[in-house]
Structure formats: structure tokens, C-alpha cells
Amino acid sequence: MELLTIAFVGCLIGAHVMHGSADVLHLELSFFREGDSWLFGYLLFAILFAMGLLLIIRLARDPDEQSSFTICAGVFGLLIVVAATPSMSAVHLFSSLAILAVLYLLYACVLNELGYPWLTLHLLSPFFMLAVPPHGFFGSWEKGMILYLVVLINAHYRTLPPMERTAKPAGRRRTKHYRAKLIPASSVSVPEDQKDLRLWRRLPINRRSARLGR
């Protein structure tokens, strides 16, 4: 997740550099899909999709995060609408605002539930983003909120339990069965001392004592 965040910031900087002027600071994120920065614009959306998928997969594996999973899955659907619609359409604008609002409220609830002290700063963050230059433009405010929410997504992702790796079942070992071969007693050579011992064991006890008396 951290590498995706670094890549997102790098692509955002690259998209601004490609235009070569400070006038693009007020542009919304989706406008970078047009003009010379089209490659960086599509990469930004691809990275957001990847981050969303990672978060949703991790939330789906945690039974305590079912509500967050449902909300993030809905946000992911809105992100698909934003990526598929033109930047000037009303559906695009409504969906992008809905994404920011839902994630903002979600993490307000998460911070409140965990009792973190910076809940007040989070609630004031939309007003702080108005200070992002150029001041008062929706595009600069939107990009500031997106970067802030990306940081929150990283923090949320790190607090979730890691995914358990299921061990592969060990394959059954094939055991070789050998058949015992019967060997006739006549073909086995036995030393003389062992022959005498076998004969001694077969004798009755009274005959053993008789032989010892000899």
C-alpha cells in the first residue's frame, strides 16, 4: 500500500509538470486524463483502483469490518462511475463529491470509535484544504482532500490484521509394499554352532539334563 501511495504522489506531480505551468493547480484530478498528461491521469485512476481493491480484500477477511467493507465497496463502485464518465458531466461531479463525503464520514466514525485524539482535526480537514493554493478553487481543494484520504486509507490498512496464508496440504507419500519371498530351509546355509543350538532347544528338559550329566 505504501508503494502505491508513493506512486500516486509521483504521478500527480508528473501530471502537473507535464502541463508546464502553475495554471493547472486549480484543475480537478480527472482533467489530467486529457491533453499531454493523459498517461499520468489514467495511471492515477489505476492506482486508486488498486488501493481500493487491496483495502476491500483486507476488509472482507475481517469479520469485525463488515460495515466498513460494505461502505468501501459502494465507494469503489462510485469510483468506477467517476472513471467512466466525462469530467464535465453532472454524474461525474456528483459521484466524485459522494466519494469524498462518504470516506470523510467513514473515517470520522472510525476515529470516534477508536477514541483517537485527532478526531477534531479530521472534522476540520475540509476547511484546512481550502488553504491549498490556489485558494478557493474546487480542483485544488479536491486534490488536497484526495491526498488526505489516501493517507487515512494507508493508516486504516495498516491497522487491519494481516491476511493469513493457507498452507498447502502435504501430498500423500506413496508407500511401496514389498512381498515377502519364501525361501526353503534347505537352501539356507547355517553354521554348525547354530545347528547345535537349535537341536539343543528342541530337546525335552529331561534329555537336556541327561546330556549335561554325561
C-alpha positions in Angstrom: 0.0 0.0 0.0 2.9 2.4 0.8 4.4 1.9 -2.7 1.1 2.7 -4.3 0.8 5.9 -2.3 4.3 6.9 -3.4 3.4 6.1 -7.0 0.2 8.1 -6.7 2.0 11.2 -5.4 4.7 10.8 -8.1 2.1 10.6 -10.9 0.3 13.6 -9.5 3.5 15.6 -9.5 4.3 14.3 -13.0 0.9 15.3 -14.3 1.4 18.9 -13.1 4.9 19.0 -14.6 3.7 17.8 -18.0 1.5 20.9 -18.3 4.5 23.1 -17.5 2.5 25.9 -15.9 1.0 26.8 -12.5 -2.4 27.3 -14.0 -3.1 23.6 -13.7 -3.1 23.7 -9.9 -6.8 24.5 -9.9 -7.7 21.6 -12.2 -9.6 18.6 -10.9 -7.9 15.2 -10.9 -10.0 13.8 -13.7 -8.9 16.6 -16.1 -5.4 15.2 -16.2 -6.8 12.4 -18.4 -6.8 15.0 -21.2 -4.0 16.7 -23.1 -0.3 16.0 -22.6 -0.8 14.5 -19.1 -3.3 11.8 -20.2 -0.9 8.9 -19.3 -0.4 10.2 -15.8 -4.2 10.8 -15.5 -5.1 7.3 -16.3 -2.3 6.0 -14.0 -3.7 8.0 -11.1 -7.1 6.3 -11.5 -5.4 2.9 -11.9 -3.5 3.4 -8.7 -6.7 4.4 -6.9 -8.4 1.3 -8.2 -5.5 -0.9 -6.9 -5.6 0.8 -3.5 -9.3 0.3 -3.3 -9.1 -3.4 -4.2 -6.4 -4.0 -1.6 -8.5 -2.4 1.1 -11.7 -4.2 0.2 -10.0 -7.6 0.1 -8.4 -6.9 3.6 -11.8 -5.7 5.0 -13.6 -8.8 3.5 -11.3 -11.1 5.5 -12.0 -9.4 8.8 -15.5 -10.2 10.3 -15.3 -7.1 12.5 -15.1 -4.8 9.5 -18.3 -5.8 7.6 -19.8 -2.3 7.8 -16.6 -0.7 6.5 -16.4 -3.4 3.8 -19.9 -2.5 2.6 -19.2 1.2 2.6 -15.9 0.8 0.8 -17.4 -1.5 -1.8 -20.0 1.2 -2.6 -17.3 3.8 -2.8 -15.4 1.6 -5.2 -18.5 1.4 -7.4 -18.7 5.2 -7.4 -15.0 5.3 -8.4 -15.8 3.2 -11.5 -18.5 5.7 -12.4 -16.1 8.6 -12.0 -13.5 6.9 -14.2 -16.1 6.1 -16.9 -17.8 9.5 -17.2 -16.6 12.8 -18.8 -15.1 15.3 -16.4 -17.7 17.9 -17.1 -20.8 15.7 -16.6 -23.1 16.1 -13.6 -22.9 12.4 -12.8 -19.1 12.7 -12.6 -19.2 15.6 -10.3 -21.9 14.1 -8.0 -20.0 10.8 -7.8 -16.7 12.4 -7.0 -18.3 14.5 -4.2 -20.1 11.4 -2.9 -16.8 9.5 -2.7 -15.1 12.3 -0.7 -18.1 12.8 1.6 -18.6 9.0 2.3 -14.9 8.4 3.1 -14.8 11.5 5.2 -17.7 10.4 7.3 -16.5 6.8 7.5 -13.1 7.8 9.0 -14.8 10.3 11.3 -16.8 7.3 12.7 -13.6 5.1 12.8 -11.6 7.8 14.7 -14.5 8.4 17.1 -14.9 4.6 17.8 -11.2 4.2 18.4 -11.0 7.3 20.6 -8.1 8.9 18.7 -7.3 12.5 19.8 -7.1 13.9 16.3 -10.8 13.5 15.6 -11.3 17.3 15.8 -8.5 17.9 13.3 -10.2 15.4 11.0 -13.5 17.2 11.2 -11.8 20.4 10.4 -9.8 19.0 7.5 -12.1 20.2 4.7 -11.6 23.8 5.9 -7.9 23.3 6.1 -7.8 22.1 2.5 -9.2 25.5 1.4 -5.7 26.8 2.1 -4.2 24.7 -0.7 -3.1 27.0 -3.4 -4.6 28.5 -5.5 -7.1 29.4 -2.7 -10.8 28.9 -3.2 -10.6 26.6 -6.3 -12.5 23.4 -6.2 -9.8 21.5 -8.1 -7.0 22.3 -5.6 -9.4 21.6 -2.6 -10.4 18.2 -4.2 -6.8 17.1 -4.8 -5.9 18.1 -1.2 -8.8 16.0 0.2 -7.9 13.1 -2.0 -4.3 13.1 -0.7 -5.5 13.3 2.8 -8.0 10.4 2.4 -5.2 8.3 0.8 -3.1 8.8 3.9 -6.1 7.7 6.0 -6.6 4.7 3.9 -3.0 3.7 4.4 -3.3 4.1 8.2 -6.6 2.1 8.1 -4.9 -0.7 6.1 -2.0 -1.0 8.5 -4.3 -1.4 11.5 -6.1 -4.3 9.9 -4.9 -7.9 10.7 -2.7 -9.4 8.0 -4.1 -11.9 5.6 -3.4 -15.5 6.7 -1.6 -17.6 4.2 -3.3 -21.0 3.9 -0.7 -23.8 4.0 -0.8 -26.2 1.1 -1.9 -29.7 2.1 1.0 -32.0 2.1 0.8 -34.7 -0.6 0.4 -38.2 0.4 3.5 -40.2 0.3 3.4 -43.3 -1.7 4.5 -46.3 0.2 5.9 -49.2 -1.5 4.7 -52.6 -0.5 7.1 -55.5 -0.8 6.0 -59.1 -0.8 8.0 -61.5 1.3 9.6 -64.2 -0.6 9.6 -67.7 1.0 13.0 -69.3 0.9 13.2 -73.1 1.5 15.1 -74.0 4.6 17.3 -76.4 2.7 18.8 -73.6 0.6 19.9 -71.6 3.7 23.3 -72.4 5.0 23.5 -72.4 8.8 26.8 -72.6 10.7 27.5 -75.7 12.8 27.3 -73.9 16.1 23.8 -72.6 15.3 22.6 -76.0 14.2 23.7 -77.5 17.6 21.9 -74.7 19.4 18.7 -75.3 17.5 18.8 -79.0 18.2 19.5 -78.3 21.9 16.4 -76.1 22.2 14.2 -78.8 20.6 15.2 -81.5 23.1 13.0 -82.1 26.2 14.3 -80.8 29.5 14.9 -84.3 30.9 17.1 -85.2 27.9 19.0 -81.9 28.3 19.9 -82.8 31.9 20.8 -86.3 30.8 23.2 -84.9 28.2 24.7 -82.5 30.7 25.2 -85.4 33.1 27.4 -87.1 30.5 
